[in-house]
Amino acid sequence: MKKIVPALVLAPFAVFSTIVAAENGVVGFVPLALREPWGMQMLLDLTIAMFLIGSWIRRDARRHGIPALPYVLSLPLGSLAVLAYLVHRGLRGAPAARGVEATHPAQA
């Protein structure tokens, strides 16, 4: 179940994000962030979170034998990149099954 949840969230969220980006442009959120303090706060918060998650993805991908670069470069897409990475990692299987010590994301 834990491996299926990211895929179940990724699919509809990717469709929704594509529709929003098609209707408003890929940087359609920038005027909102510049106009509204809460919009800027959310943009800054997301940027910080994506940087931290990118650091985790780099370490975790190395442990799982997955290339991190496509996911780190796509972090400006926000949760879509993280969900795609988790789906890929779930398809790869546990590192312990390949002789690599497994580490829970919260411990990394």
Biopython code that builds the backbone (N, CA, C, O; Angstrom):
import numpy as np
from Bio.PDB.StructureBuilder import StructureBuilder

atoms = [
    (1, "MET", "N", (0.829, -1.203, 0.000)),
    (1, "MET", "CA", (0.000, 0.000, 0.000)),
    (1, "MET", "C", (0.869, 1.262, 0.000)),
    (1, "MET", "O", (0.568, 2.245, -0.677)),
    (2, "LYS", "N", (1.970, 1.205, 0.789)),
    (2, "LYS", "CA", (2.852, 2.363, 0.899)),
    (2, "LYS", "C", (3.470, 2.727, -0.453)),
    (2, "LYS", "O", (3.744, 3.898, -0.716)),
    (3, "LYS", "N", (3.689, 1.732, -1.303)),
    (3, "LYS", "CA", (4.276, 1.982, -2.609)),
    (3, "LYS", "C", (3.251, 2.506, -3.609)),
    (3, "LYS", "O", (3.617, 3.148, -4.594)),
    (4, "ILE", "N", (1.982, 2.239, -3.365)),
    (4, "ILE", "CA", (0.924, 2.626, -4.312)),
    (4, "ILE", "C", (0.436, 4.054, -4.076)),
    (4, "ILE", "O", (0.007, 4.720, -5.018)),
    (5, "VAL", "N", (0.494, 4.528, -2.845)),
    (5, "VAL", "CA", (-0.040, 5.850, -2.501)),
    (5, "VAL", "C", (0.588, 6.964, -3.339)),
    (5, "VAL", "O", (-0.150, 7.797, -3.864)),
    (6, "PRO", "N", (1.929, 7.022, -3.490)),
    (6, "PRO", "CA", (2.479, 8.096, -4.329)),
    (6, "PRO", "C", (1.935, 8.077, -5.760)),
    (6, "PRO", "O", (1.679, 9.136, -6.334)),
    (7, "ALA", "N", (1.757, 6.902, -6.332)),
    (7, "ALA", "CA", (1.221, 6.809, -7.698)),
    (7, "ALA", "C", (-0.237, 7.263, -7.747)),
    (7, "ALA", "O", (-0.654, 7.920, -8.701)),
    (8, "LEU", "N", (-1.010, 6.912, -6.718)),
    (8, "LEU", "CA", (-2.413, 7.319, -6.672)),
    (8, "LEU", "C", (-2.560, 8.839, -6.532)),
    (8, "LEU", "O", (-3.519, 9.424, -7.036)),
    (9, "VAL", "N", (-1.616, 9.464, -5.852)),
    (9, "VAL", "CA", (-1.642, 10.918, -5.694)),
    (9, "VAL", "C", (-1.045, 11.598, -6.930)),
    (9, "VAL", "O", (-1.551, 12.624, -7.384)),
    (10, "LEU", "N", (0.034, 11.022, -7.469)),
    (10, "LEU", "CA", (0.734, 11.622, -8.607)),
    (10, "LEU", "C", (-0.180, 11.787, -9.822)),
    (10, "LEU", "O", (-0.213, 12.858, -10.429)),
    (11, "ALA", "N", (-0.905, 10.761, -10.174)),
    (11, "ALA", "CA", (-1.697, 10.796, -11.413)),
    (11, "ALA", "C", (-2.713, 11.951, -11.439)),
    (11, "ALA", "O", (-2.653, 12.780, -12.348)),
    (12, "PRO", "N", (-3.632, 12.033, -10.484)),
    (12, "PRO", "CA", (-4.603, 13.139, -10.562)),
    (12, "PRO", "C", (-3.978, 14.516, -10.323)),
    (12, "PRO", "O", (-4.423, 15.508, -10.900)),
    (13, "PHE", "N", (-2.943, 14.575, -9.470)),
    (13, "PHE", "CA", (-2.303, 15.856, -9.211)),
    (13, "PHE", "C", (-1.556, 16.346, -10.446)),
    (13, "PHE", "O", (-1.523, 17.547, -10.713)),
    (14, "ALA", "N", (-0.959, 15.434, -11.197)),
    (14, "ALA", "CA", (-0.272, 15.811, -12.441)),
    (14, "ALA", "C", (-1.266, 16.354, -13.457)),
    (14, "ALA", "O", (-0.978, 17.330, -14.151)),
    (15, "VAL", "N", (-2.433, 15.728, -13.549)),
    (15, "VAL", "CA", (-3.468, 16.211, -14.459)),
    (15, "VAL", "C", (-3.931, 17.598, -14.041)),
    (15, "VAL", "O", (-4.022, 18.498, -14.876)),
    (16, "PHE", "N", (-4.228, 17.782, -12.748)),
    (16, "PHE", "CA", (-4.667, 19.076, -12.246)),
    (16, "PHE", "C", (-3.603, 20.148, -12.489)),
    (16, "PHE", "O", (-3.920, 21.244, -12.950)),
    (17, "SER", "N", (-2.334, 19.829, -12.176)),
    (17, "SER", "CA", (-1.248, 20.788, -12.357)),
    (17, "SER", "C", (-1.072, 21.172, -13.816)),
    (17, "SER", "O", (-0.790, 22.329, -14.126)),
    (18, "THR", "N", (-1.235, 20.211, -14.708)),
    (18, "THR", "CA", (-1.120, 20.471, -16.145)),
    (18, "THR", "C", (-2.223, 21.419, -16.610)),
    (18, "THR", "O", (-1.973, 22.328, -17.401)),
    (19, "ILE", "N", (-3.426, 21.206, -16.124)),
    (19, "ILE", "CA", (-4.557, 22.077, -16.489)),
    (19, "ILE", "C", (-4.305, 23.492, -15.983)),
    (19, "ILE", "O", (-4.478, 24.458, -16.727)),
    (20, "VAL", "N", (-3.898, 23.618, -14.721)),
    (20, "VAL", "CA", (-3.639, 24.943, -14.145)),
    (20, "VAL", "C", (-2.527, 25.654, -14.914)),
    (20, "VAL", "O", (-2.651, 26.838, -15.229)),
    (21, "ALA", "N", (-1.435, 24.934, -15.221)),
    (21, "ALA", "CA", (-0.320, 25.537, -15.952)),
    (21, "ALA", "C", (-0.733, 25.922, -17.369)),
    (21, "ALA", "O", (-0.288, 26.948, -17.884)),
    (22, "ALA", "N", (-1.578, 25.112, -18.004)),
    (22, "ALA", "CA", (-2.040, 25.422, -19.362)),
    (22, "ALA", "C", (-2.916, 26.672, -19.371)),
    (22, "ALA", "O", (-2.847, 27.477, -20.300)),
    (23, "GLU", "N", (-3.729, 26.830, -18.345)),
    (23, "GLU", "CA", (-4.649, 27.967, -18.281)),
    (23, "GLU", "C", (-3.970, 29.257, -17.808)),
    (23, "GLU", "O", (-4.355, 30.350, -18.224)),
    (24, "ASN", "N", (-2.956, 29.129, -16.933)),
    (24, "ASN", "CA", (-2.357, 30.309, -16.305)),
    (24, "ASN", "C", (-0.888, 30.509, -16.627)),
    (24, "ASN", "O", (-0.294, 31.492, -16.185)),
    (25, "GLY", "N", (-0.293, 29.610, -17.380)),
    (25, "GLY", "CA", (1.138, 29.676, -17.659)),
    (25, "GLY", "C", (1.921, 28.995, -16.560)),
    (25, "GLY", "O", (1.448, 28.864, -15.431)),
    (26, "VAL", "N", (3.120, 28.564, -16.899)),
    (26, "VAL", "CA", (3.909, 27.813, -15.916)),
    (26, "VAL", "C", (4.424, 28.676, -14.774)),
    (26, "VAL", "O", (4.812, 28.150, -13.731)),
    (27, "VAL", "N", (4.433, 29.981, -14.951)),
    (27, "VAL", "CA", (4.827, 30.877, -13.854)),
    (27, "VAL", "C", (3.650, 31.782, -13.455)),
    (27, "VAL", "O", (3.847, 32.910, -13.003)),
    (28, "GLY", "N", (2.458, 31.279, -13.627)),
    (28, "GLY", "CA", (1.258, 32.043, -13.293)),
    (28, "GLY", "C", (1.119, 32.380, -11.820)),
    (28, "GLY", "O", (0.338, 33.258, -11.450)),
    (29, "PHE", "N", (1.872, 31.686, -10.977)),
    (29, "PHE", "CA", (1.817, 31.944, -9.538)),
    (29, "PHE", "C", (2.639, 33.181, -9.136)),
    (29, "PHE", "O", (2.436, 33.722, -8.049)),
    (30, "VAL", "N", (3.555, 33.630, -9.991)),
    (30, "VAL", "CA", (4.450, 34.736, -9.629)),
    (30, "VAL", "C", (3.679, 36.033, -9.341)),
    (30, "VAL", "O", (3.955, 36.672, -8.326)),
    (31, "PRO", "N", (2.723, 36.453, -10.191)),
    (31, "PRO", "CA", (1.974, 37.672, -9.851)),
    (31, "PRO", "C", (1.260, 37.574, -8.504)),
    (31, "PRO", "O", (1.181, 38.556, -7.765)),
    (32, "LEU", "N", (0.741, 36.389, -8.188)),
    (32, "LEU", "CA", (0.087, 36.192, -6.886)),
    (32, "LEU", "C", (1.103, 36.362, -5.756)),
    (32, "LEU", "O", (0.823, 37.032, -4.762)),
    (33, "ALA", "N", (2.280, 35.756, -5.909)),
    (33, "ALA", "CA", (3.313, 35.851, -4.879)),
    (33, "ALA", "C", (3.787, 37.291, -4.702)),
    (33, "ALA", "O", (4.083, 37.712, -3.584)),
    (34, "LEU", "N", (3.859, 38.041, -5.788)),
    (34, "LEU", "CA", (4.303, 39.431, -5.705)),
    (34, "LEU", "C", (3.226, 40.352, -5.130)),
    (34, "LEU", "O", (3.530, 41.389, -4.541)),
    (35, "ARG", "N", (1.977, 39.961, -5.310)),
    (35, "ARG", "CA", (0.856, 40.797, -4.889)),
    (35, "ARG", "C", (0.420, 40.512, -3.445)),
    (35, "ARG", "O", (0.019, 41.427, -2.726)),
    (36, "GLU", "N", (0.498, 39.268, -3.033)),
    (36, "GLU", "CA", (-0.035, 38.866, -1.726)),
    (36, "GLU", "C", (1.082, 38.369, -0.807)),
    (36, "GLU", "O", (1.846, 37.491, -1.209)),
    (37, "PRO", "N", (1.202, 38.901, 0.411)),
    (37, "PRO", "CA", (2.239, 38.426, 1.337)),
    (37, "PRO", "C", (2.153, 36.922, 1.604)),
    (37, "PRO", "O", (3.182, 36.253, 1.695)),
    (38, "TRP", "N", (0.931, 36.384, 1.731)),
    (38, "TRP", "CA", (0.803, 34.946, 1.971)),
    (38, "TRP", "C", (1.238, 34.151, 0.747)),
    (38, "TRP", "O", (1.781, 33.055, 0.885)),
    (39, "GLY", "N", (1.010, 34.679, -0.434)),
    (39, "GLY", "CA", (1.481, 34.021, -1.651)),
    (39, "GLY", "C", (2.999, 33.947, -1.668)),
    (39, "GLY", "O", (3.564, 32.912, -2.020)),
    (40, "MET", "N", (3.671, 35.040, -1.288)),
    (40, "MET", "CA", (5.136, 35.051, -1.228)),
    (40, "MET", "C", (5.633, 34.101, -0.149)),
    (40, "MET", "O", (6.613, 33.383, -0.348)),
    (41, "GLN", "N", (4.948, 34.099, 1.003)),
    (41, "GLN", "CA", (5.353, 33.204, 2.084)),
    (41, "GLN", "C", (5.270, 31.750, 1.619)),
    (41, "GLN", "O", (6.175, 30.962, 1.895)),
    (42, "MET", "N", (4.208, 31.393, 0.926)),
    (42, "MET", "CA", (4.049, 30.022, 0.446)),
    (42, "MET", "C", (5.103, 29.674, -0.602)),
    (42, "MET", "O", (5.620, 28.557, -0.604)),
    (43, "LEU", "N", (5.427, 30.603, -1.484)),
    (43, "LEU", "CA", (6.453, 30.377, -2.498)),
    (43, "LEU", "C", (7.822, 30.168, -1.838)),
    (43, "LEU", "O", (8.561, 29.255, -2.207)),
    (44, "LEU", "N", (8.151, 31.014, -0.867)),
    (44, "LEU", "CA", (9.424, 30.862, -0.161)),
    (44, "LEU", "C", (9.468, 29.553, 0.629)),
    (44, "LEU", "O", (10.488, 28.863, 0.639)),
    (45, "ASP", "N", (8.369, 29.219, 1.285)),
    (45, "ASP", "CA", (8.290, 27.981, 2.053)),
    (45, "ASP", "C", (8.478, 26.775, 1.128)),
    (45, "ASP", "O", (9.217, 25.849, 1.463)),
    (46, "LEU", "N", (7.825, 26.781, -0.010)),
    (46, "LEU", "CA", (7.948, 25.687, -0.974)),
    (46, "LEU", "C", (9.384, 25.598, -1.492)),
    (46, "LEU", "O", (9.911, 24.499, -1.663)),
    (47, "THR", "N", (10.014, 26.735, -1.741)),
    (47, "THR", "CA", (11.397, 26.742, -2.228)),
    (47, "THR", "C", (12.336, 26.117, -1.201)),
    (47, "THR", "O", (13.190, 25.301, -1.550)),
    (48, "ILE", "N", (12.178, 26.496, 0.050)),
    (48, "ILE", "CA", (13.010, 25.931, 1.122)),
    (48, "ILE", "C", (12.751, 24.429, 1.254)),
    (48, "ILE", "O", (13.694, 23.644, 1.363)),
    (49, "ALA", "N", (11.488, 24.031, 1.245)),
    (49, "ALA", "CA", (11.145, 22.611, 1.373)),
    (49, "ALA", "C", (11.717, 21.804, 0.209)),
    (49, "ALA", "O", (12.225, 20.702, 0.418)),
    (50, "MET", "N", (11.644, 22.328, -0.998)),
    (50, "MET", "CA", (12.160, 21.605, -2.156)),
    (50, "MET", "C", (13.683, 21.466, -2.089)),
    (50, "MET", "O", (14.228, 20.449, -2.516)),
    (51, "PHE", "N", (14.371, 22.478, -1.559)),
    (51, "PHE", "CA", (15.819, 22.375, -1.376)),
    (51, "PHE", "C", (16.147, 21.249, -0.398)),
    (51, "PHE", "O", (17.031, 20.433, -0.659)),
    (52, "LEU", "N", (15.432, 21.206, 0.731)),
    (52, "LEU", "CA", (15.667, 20.159, 1.727)),
    (52, "LEU", "C", (15.332, 18.781, 1.169)),
    (52, "LEU", "O", (16.068, 17.820, 1.393)),
    (53, "ILE", "N", (14.229, 18.685, 0.450)),
    (53, "ILE", "CA", (13.838, 17.406, -0.142)),
    (53, "ILE", "C", (14.844, 16.984, -1.211)),
    (53, "ILE", "O", (15.145, 15.798, -1.345)),
    (54, "GLY", "N", (15.363, 17.943, -1.968)),
    (54, "GLY", "CA", (16.380, 17.633, -2.970)),
    (54, "GLY", "C", (17.616, 17.016, -2.340)),
    (54, "GLY", "O", (18.207, 16.090, -2.896)),
    (55, "SER", "N", (18.008, 17.529, -1.176)),
    (55, "SER", "CA", (19.150, 16.958, -0.459)),
    (55, "SER", "C", (18.853, 15.520, -0.045)),
    (55, "SER", "O", (19.709, 14.644, -0.169)),
    (56, "TRP", "N", (17.655, 15.282, 0.439)),
    (56, "TRP", "CA", (17.261, 13.929, 0.825)),
    (56, "TRP", "C", (17.224, 13.008, -0.392)),
    (56, "TRP", "O", (17.709, 11.879, -0.324)),
    (57, "ILE", "N", (16.649, 13.479, -1.512)),
    (57, "ILE", "CA", (16.562, 12.653, -2.714)),
    (57, "ILE", "C", (17.955, 12.236, -3.175)),
    (57, "ILE", "O", (18.159, 11.081, -3.549)),
    (58, "ARG", "N", (18.907, 13.151, -3.153)),
    (58, "ARG", "CA", (20.269, 12.814, -3.598)),
    (58, "ARG", "C", (20.851, 11.669, -2.779)),
    (58, "ARG", "O", (21.419, 10.731, -3.337)),
    (59, "ARG", "N", (20.712, 11.741, -1.460)),
    (59, "ARG", "CA", (21.241, 10.664, -0.602)),
    (59, "ARG", "C", (20.463, 9.375, -0.790)),
    (59, "ARG", "O", (21.049, 8.300, -0.920)),
    (60, "ASP", "N", (19.149, 9.483, -0.805)),
    (60, "ASP", "CA", (18.303, 8.295, -0.900)),
    (60, "ASP", "C", (18.458, 7.613, -2.256)),
    (60, "ASP", "O", (18.483, 6.384, -2.332)),
    (61, "ALA", "N", (18.561, 8.393, -3.318)),
    (61, "ALA", "CA", (18.713, 7.821, -4.658)),
    (61, "ALA", "C", (20.022, 7.036, -4.744)),
    (61, "ALA", "O", (20.068, 5.969, -5.357)),
    (62, "ARG", "N", (21.064, 7.551, -4.145)),
    (62, "ARG", "CA", (22.349, 6.841, -4.148)),
    (62, "ARG", "C", (22.193, 5.479, -3.478)),
    (62, "ARG", "O", (22.706, 4.478, -3.978)),
    (63, "ARG", "N", (21.483, 5.437, -2.344)),
    (63, "ARG", "CA", (21.256, 4.178, -1.624)),
    (63, "ARG", "C", (20.442, 3.189, -2.440)),
    (63, "ARG", "O", (20.656, 1.980, -2.351)),
    (64, "HIS", "N", (19.504, 3.702, -3.238)),
    (64, "HIS", "CA", (18.603, 2.840, -4.005)),
    (64, "HIS", "C", (19.086, 2.582, -5.427)),
    (64, "HIS", "O", (18.427, 1.863, -6.178)),
    (65, "GLY", "N", (20.215, 3.151, -5.805)),
    (65, "GLY", "CA", (20.724, 2.944, -7.156)),
    (65, "GLY", "C", (19.870, 3.605, -8.228)),
    (65, "GLY", "O", (19.741, 3.085, -9.336)),
    (66, "ILE", "N", (19.286, 4.755, -7.894)),
    (66, "ILE", "CA", (18.415, 5.495, -8.806)),
    (66, "ILE", "C", (19.117, 6.802, -9.175)),
    (66, "ILE", "O", (19.708, 7.440, -8.303)),
    (67, "PRO", "N", (19.068, 7.214, -10.438)),
    (67, "PRO", "CA", (19.655, 8.517, -10.782)),
    (67, "PRO", "C", (18.843, 9.653, -10.148)),
    (67, "PRO", "O", (17.630, 9.736, -10.342)),
    (68, "ALA", "N", (19.504, 10.509, -9.405)),
    (68, "ALA", "CA", (18.824, 11.598, -8.709)),
    (68, "ALA", "C", (18.617, 12.816, -9.595)),
    (68, "ALA", "O", (17.671, 13.576, -9.392)),
    (69, "LEU", "N", (19.492, 13.009, -10.576)),
    (69, "LEU", "CA", (19.494, 14.240, -11.363)),
    (69, "LEU", "C", (18.141, 14.593, -11.990)),
    (69, "LEU", "O", (17.732, 15.751, -11.903)),
    (70, "PRO", "N", (17.431, 13.652, -12.617)),
    (70, "PRO", "CA", (16.143, 14.048, -13.213)),
    (70, "PRO", "C", (15.146, 14.589, -12.182)),
    (70, "PRO", "O", (14.363, 15.491, -12.479)),
    (71, "TYR", "N", (15.185, 14.039, -10.993)),
    (71, "TYR", "CA", (14.241, 14.459, -9.957)),
    (71, "TYR", "C", (14.676, 15.765, -9.302)),
    (71, "TYR", "O", (13.836, 16.611, -8.996)),
    (72, "VAL", "N", (15.960, 15.936, -9.086)),
    (72, "VAL", "CA", (16.471, 17.174, -8.490)),
    (72, "VAL", "C", (16.257, 18.338, -9.462)),
    (72, "VAL", "O", (15.867, 19.429, -9.047)),
    (73, "LEU", "N", (16.511, 18.108, -10.748)),
    (73, "LEU", "CA", (16.309, 19.170, -11.743)),
    (73, "LEU", "C", (14.832, 19.529, -11.911)),
    (73, "LEU", "O", (14.507, 20.650, -12.301)),
    (74, "SER", "N", (13.940, 18.583, -11.618)),
    (74, "SER", "CA", (12.513, 18.864, -11.774)),
    (74, "SER", "C", (11.862, 19.343, -10.479)),
    (74, "SER", "O", (10.638, 19.470, -10.428)),
    (75, "LEU", "N", (12.643, 19.613, -9.431)),
    (75, "LEU", "CA", (12.072, 20.098, -8.173)),
    (75, "LEU", "C", (11.279, 21.399, -8.307)),
    (75, "LEU", "O", (10.380, 21.630, -7.499)),
    (76, "PRO", "N", (11.571, 22.271, -9.299)),
    (76, "PRO", "CA", (10.695, 23.431, -9.457)),
    (76, "PRO", "C", (9.237, 23.047, -9.730)),
    (76, "PRO", "O", (8.343, 23.883, -9.598)),
    (77, "LEU", "N", (8.994, 21.799, -10.107)),
    (77, "LEU", "CA", (7.621, 21.327, -10.281)),
    (77, "LEU", "C", (6.961, 21.011, -8.943)),
    (77, "LEU", "O", (5.777, 20.680, -8.898)),
    (78, "GLY", "N", (7.713, 21.111, -7.866)),
    (78, "GLY", "CA", (7.166, 20.880, -6.536)),
    (78, "GLY", "C", (6.922, 19.411, -6.250)),
    (78, "GLY", "O", (7.769, 18.562, -6.527)),
    (79, "SER", "N", (5.771, 19.121, -5.700)),
    (79, "SER", "CA", (5.429, 17.771, -5.268)),
    (79, "SER", "C", (5.435, 16.760, -6.406)),
    (79, "SER", "O", (5.639, 15.570, -6.168)),
    (80, "LEU", "N", (5.218, 17.204, -7.622)),
    (80, "LEU", "CA", (5.222, 16.272, -8.754)),
    (80, "LEU", "C", (6.565, 15.552, -8.858)),
    (80, "LEU", "O", (6.601, 14.344, -9.092)),
    (81, "ALA", "N", (7.663, 16.277, -8.688)),
    (81, "ALA", "CA", (8.991, 15.666, -8.763)),
    (81, "ALA", "C", (9.193, 14.663, -7.634)),
    (81, "ALA", "O", (9.719, 13.572, -7.854)),
    (82, "VAL", "N", (8.781, 15.030, -6.439)),
    (82, "VAL", "CA", (8.955, 14.161, -5.275)),
    (82, "VAL", "C", (8.097, 12.904, -5.426)),
    (82, "VAL", "O", (8.565, 11.796, -5.162)),
    (83, "LEU", "N", (6.850, 13.072, -5.847)),
    (83, "LEU", "CA", (5.976, 11.919, -6.049)),
    (83, "LEU", "C", (6.521, 11.000, -7.137)),
    (83, "LEU", "O", (6.492, 9.778, -6.992)),
    (84, "ALA", "N", (7.016, 11.584, -8.221)),
    (84, "ALA", "CA", (7.595, 10.766, -9.296)),
    (84, "ALA", "C", (8.796, 9.982, -8.775)),
    (84, "ALA", "O", (8.962, 8.809, -9.109)),
    (85, "TYR", "N", (9.630, 10.619, -7.960)),
    (85, "TYR", "CA", (10.770, 9.915, -7.381)),
    (85, "TYR", "C", (10.293, 8.752, -6.503)),
    (85, "TYR", "O", (10.827, 7.646, -6.590)),
    (86, "LEU", "N", (9.302, 9.003, -5.671)),
    (86, "LEU", "CA", (8.803, 7.947, -4.782)),
    (86, "LEU", "C", (8.202, 6.784, -5.572)),
    (86, "LEU", "O", (8.347, 5.626, -5.181)),
    (87, "VAL", "N", (7.531, 7.090, -6.677)),
    (87, "VAL", "CA", (6.995, 6.023, -7.534)),
    (87, "VAL", "C", (8.155, 5.214, -8.111)),
    (87, "VAL", "O", (8.128, 3.984, -8.075)),
    (88, "HIS", "N", (9.171, 5.891, -8.639)),
    (88, "HIS", "CA", (10.339, 5.207, -9.199)),
    (88, "HIS", "C", (11.013, 4.350, -8.133)),
    (88, "HIS", "O", (11.367, 3.199, -8.387)),
    (89, "ARG", "N", (11.187, 4.905, -6.956)),
    (89, "ARG", "CA", (11.832, 4.168, -5.861)),
    (89, "ARG", "C", (11.001, 2.953, -5.482)),
    (89, "ARG", "O", (11.552, 1.883, -5.223)),
    (90, "GLY", "N", (9.694, 3.104, -5.447)),
    (90, "GLY", "CA", (8.825, 1.971, -5.125)),
    (90, "GLY", "C", (8.909, 0.861, -6.162)),
    (90, "GLY", "O", (8.823, -0.319, -5.822)),
    (91, "LEU", "N", (9.075, 1.235, -7.419)),
    (91, "LEU", "CA", (9.204, 0.238, -8.480)),
    (91, "LEU", "C", (10.551, -0.475, -8.426)),
    (91, "LEU", "O", (10.663, -1.628, -8.842)),
    (92, "ARG", "N", (11.572, 0.209, -7.913)),
    (92, "ARG", "CA", (12.914, -0.380, -7.817)),
    (92, "ARG", "C", (13.008, -1.448, -6.739)),
    (92, "ARG", "O", (13.811, -2.375, -6.852)),
    (93, "GLY", "N", (12.197, -1.328, -5.697)),
    (93, "GLY", "CA", (12.272, -2.275, -4.585)),
    (93, "GLY", "C", (13.140, -1.739, -3.470)),
    (93, "GLY", "O", (13.801, -0.711, -3.615)),
    (94, "ALA", "N", (13.129, -2.445, -2.362)),
    (94, "ALA", "CA", (13.860, -2.026, -1.160)),
    (94, "ALA", "C", (15.358, -2.227, -1.345)),
    (94, "ALA", "O", (15.777, -3.215, -1.948)),
    (95, "PRO", "N", (16.181, -1.296, -0.829)),
    (95, "PRO", "CA", (17.624, -1.454, -0.956)),
    (95, "PRO", "C", (18.140, -2.679, -0.214)),
    (95, "PRO", "O", (19.148, -3.261, -0.615)),
    (96, "ALA", "N", (17.460, -3.084, 0.874)),
    (96, "ALA", "CA", (17.903, -4.252, 1.641)),
    (96, "ALA", "C", (17.846, -5.510, 0.779)),
    (96, "ALA", "O", (18.644, -6.428, 0.969)),
    (97, "ALA", "N", (16.918, -5.558, -0.157)),
    (97, "ALA", "CA", (16.788, -6.721, -1.029)),
    (97, "ALA", "C", (17.972, -6.829, -1.980)),
    (97, "ALA", "O", (18.235, -7.906, -2.515)),
    (98, "ARG", "N", (18.696, -5.720, -2.200)),
    (98, "ARG", "CA", (19.850, -5.726, -3.091)),
    (98, "ARG", "C", (21.150, -5.653, -2.299)),
    (98, "ARG", "O", (22.208, -5.409, -2.879)),
    (99, "GLY", "N", (21.089, -5.859, -0.981)),
    (99, "GLY", "CA", (22.312, -5.864, -0.185)),
    (99, "GLY", "C", (22.747, -4.489, 0.300)),
    (99, "GLY", "O", (23.884, -4.327, 0.744)),
    (100, "VAL", "N", (21.876, -3.508, 0.224)),
    (100, "VAL", "CA", (22.193, -2.166, 0.706)),
    (100, "VAL", "C", (21.338, -1.911, 1.934)),
    (100, "VAL", "O", (20.163, -2.276, 1.962)),
    (101, "GLU", "N", (21.911, -1.295, 2.934)),
    (101, "GLU", "CA", (21.176, -1.032, 4.167)),
    (101, "GLU", "C", (20.034, -0.056, 3.912)),
    (101, "GLU", "O", (20.247, 1.021, 3.354)),
    (102, "ALA", "N", (18.824, -0.429, 4.319)),
    (102, "ALA", "CA", (17.643, 0.420, 4.150)),
    (102, "ALA", "C", (17.639, 1.502, 5.222)),
    (102, "ALA", "O", (18.015, 1.261, 6.369)),
    (103, "THR", "N", (17.208, 2.694, 4.832)),
    (103, "THR", "CA", (17.076, 3.796, 5.772)),
    (103, "THR", "C", (15.739, 4.466, 5.529)),
    (103, "THR", "O", (15.393, 4.779, 4.389)),
    (104, "HIS", "N", (15.000, 4.684, 6.573)),
    (104, "HIS", "CA", (13.717, 5.366, 6.487)),
    (104, "HIS", "C", (13.989, 6.831, 6.186)),
    (104, "HIS", "O", (14.941, 7.390, 6.730)),
    (105, "PRO", "N", (13.157, 7.500, 5.306)),
    (105, "PRO", "CA", (13.403, 8.915, 4.963)),
    (105, "PRO", "C", (13.532, 9.832, 6.172)),
    (105, "PRO", "O", (14.296, 10.796, 6.134)),
    (106, "ALA", "N", (12.798, 9.548, 7.240)),
    (106, "ALA", "CA", (12.851, 10.411, 8.407)),
    (106, "ALA", "C", (14.193, 10.302, 9.128)),
    (106, "ALA", "O", (14.568, 11.205, 9.876)),
    (107, "GLN", "N", (14.921, 9.201, 8.907)),
    (107, "GLN", "CA", (16.204, 9.019, 9.561)),
    (107, "GLN", "C", (17.347, 9.628, 8.757)),
    (107, "GLN", "O", (18.444, 9.808, 9.287)),
    (108, "ALA", "N", (17.109, 9.945, 7.494)),
    (108, "ALA", "CA", (18.184, 10.445, 6.631)),
    (108, "ALA", "C", (18.574, 11.854, 6.966)),
    (108, "ALA", "O", (19.465, 12.416, 6.329)),
]
sb = StructureBuilder()
sb.init_structure("model")
sb.init_model(0)
sb.init_chain("A")
sb.init_seg("    ")
for serial, (resi, resn, name, xyz) in enumerate(atoms, 1):
    if name == "N":
        sb.init_residue(resn, " ", resi, " ")
    sb.init_atom(name, np.array(xyz, "f"), 0.0, 1.0, " ", f" {name:<3s}", serial, name[0])
structure = sb.get_structure()
